[in-house]
Amino acid sequence: MELGREGLVGRHRVVDMHDSAGASCDITLPGRESLGETSLYVNAPIVFARNRTPAIDEQLVGWQATASALDESTNAWHVVRQSDVAQEMASDDLASYFHGQGWMAEFPVGRATYSVTLEMFWYDPSDPSQIEGRVTYAVENYSIQLHANGEDTYLRTASVCHSPR
């Protein structure tokens, strides 16, 4: 779900559907081999350069993921991890998929609720240190995997990364 945009942006896609989730949530329950942890893997978006001329245009593009945790006592979300900004050249006819390299964050607490937002950036072609546009998305589909006592189980696709109670 798009949360907002500003400035000049190109075509883009976030791979985030029920059968192809935007993030994977791996939950290891406490047991003989683990104290319990959760890891989130966020898929890289697909980003094209902005189409500025009749010719093929190239542009530096980037993306960043932010993981937030729910404070159940206040029902407020708080940022707990943020990826570095991945950057790559793209053109208006060939997108960057950032070599398929997503982002992984690991959390030692197994009983929390996490959500992820993605930001995509388009840098000014005449000054790549300046951002000329950005789009922010919320990941809506998380593939939930449960690991317990050496066994792996696919649970479901959910709207947040949340361990079973």
C-alpha positions in Angstrom: 0.0 0.0 0.0 1.4 3.4 -1.0 1.7 5.7 2.0 2.9 8.8 0.2 5.1 10.3 -2.5 6.9 13.6 -3.1 8.9 15.1 -5.9 9.6 13.5 -9.3 9.5 9.6 -9.4 9.7 6.9 -12.1 7.8 3.7 -12.5 8.2 1.3 -9.6 6.7 -1.9 -8.1 6.8 -3.5 -4.7 6.4 -7.3 -4.9 3.8 -7.7 -2.1 0.9 -10.0 -2.8 -0.8 -12.7 -0.8 0.9 -15.5 -2.8 4.2 -13.6 -3.1 4.6 -11.7 0.2 6.6 -8.5 0.5 8.5 -9.9 3.5 9.2 -13.2 5.2 8.9 -13.5 8.9 10.8 -16.4 10.4 9.9 -17.1 14.0 12.0 -19.5 16.1 10.3 -20.5 19.3 12.3 -21.0 22.5 13.5 -24.5 22.8 16.6 -26.7 23.2 18.4 -24.9 20.3 17.2 -21.4 20.7 16.1 -18.8 23.2 13.6 -17.6 20.6 14.1 -15.0 17.9 12.4 -13.5 14.9 14.0 -12.5 11.6 12.5 -10.4 8.8 13.6 -10.6 5.2 12.2 -7.8 3.0 12.2 -8.1 -0.8 13.9 -5.4 -2.9 11.5 -3.3 -5.0 11.7 -2.8 -8.7 12.6 0.7 -9.6 12.9 2.4 -13.1 14.6 5.7 -13.8 12.3 8.6 -14.5 11.4 9.1 -18.2 12.7 12.6 -18.9 13.4 12.7 -22.6 12.5 10.8 -25.8 15.9 8.9 -25.5 16.7 6.3 -22.9 17.3 8.0 -19.6 19.5 6.7 -16.8 19.4 7.7 -13.1 20.7 6.6 -9.7 17.8 5.0 -7.7 17.7 3.6 -4.2 15.6 2.0 -1.5 15.6 1.5 2.2 13.5 -0.6 4.6 12.4 0.3 8.1 11.1 -2.2 10.7 8.8 -1.0 13.5 7.6 -2.9 16.5 4.2 -2.5 18.2 4.2 -1.3 21.8 1.1 -3.2 23.0 0.7 -1.0 26.1 0.3 2.2 24.0 -0.7 0.6 20.6 2.0 2.8 19.0 4.6 1.7 16.5 8.3 2.4 17.1 11.2 2.1 14.6 13.5 -0.7 15.8 15.8 -1.2 12.7 16.5 0.5 9.4 18.5 -0.8 6.5 21.3 1.1 4.7 20.1 2.8 1.5 20.9 0.5 -1.4 21.7 2.4 -4.6 22.0 1.3 -8.3 21.7 2.8 -11.7 18.5 2.2 -13.6 17.1 3.4 -16.9 13.6 4.2 -18.0 13.3 1.0 -19.9 15.4 -1.3 -17.6 14.6 -1.4 -13.9 16.9 -2.0 -11.0 16.0 -5.0 -8.9 19.1 -4.3 -6.8 20.5 -7.7 -7.8 17.6 -9.3 -5.9 19.3 -8.4 -2.6 16.6 -7.7 0.0 17.3 -6.8 3.6 17.3 -9.0 6.7 16.8 -7.9 10.3 17.0 -10.2 13.3 15.4 -9.6 16.7 16.1 -11.6 19.9 12.6 -11.2 21.2 10.3 -13.8 19.8 6.9 -12.4 21.1 6.6 -9.1 19.3 4.7 -7.7 16.4 6.6 -6.1 13.5 5.7 -4.2 10.4 7.9 -2.8 7.5 7.9 0.2 5.3 9.9 0.7 2.1 11.1 4.0 0.7 12.3 4.3 -2.9 14.5 7.2 -4.0 15.2 8.9 -7.3 18.4 11.0 -7.3 18.8 14.2 -9.3 20.8 13.1 -12.5 22.7 16.4 -12.4 23.6 16.1 -8.7 23.3 12.5 -7.4 23.7 13.6 -3.8 20.3 15.2 -4.0 17.0 13.2 -3.9 14.5 14.5 -6.5 11.7 12.1 -5.5 10.6 9.4 -3.1 7.7 7.0 -2.5 6.9 5.2 0.7 5.0 1.9 0.9 3.8 -0.3 3.8 4.4 -4.0 3.4 0.9 -5.6 3.6 1.8 -9.4 3.2 4.2 -11.3 5.4 5.0 -15.0 4.8 5.1 -16.5 8.3 7.4 -19.4 8.9 7.6 -21.1 12.3 10.6 -23.0 13.6 10.3 -25.2 16.7 12.3 -28.2 17.9 14.1 -28.6 14.6 10.9 -28.6 12.5 9.9 -25.9 10.0 6.2 -25.1 9.4 4.7 -22.6 7.0 1.9 -21.0 8.9 0.2 -18.5 6.7 0.4 -15.1 5.0 -0.4 -12.4 7.5 -0.7 -8.6 7.6 2.1 -8.2 10.2 5.0 -10.3 11.5 3.7 -11.7 14.7 4.6 -14.9 16.6 1.8 -17.1 17.9 0.9 -16.7 21.5 
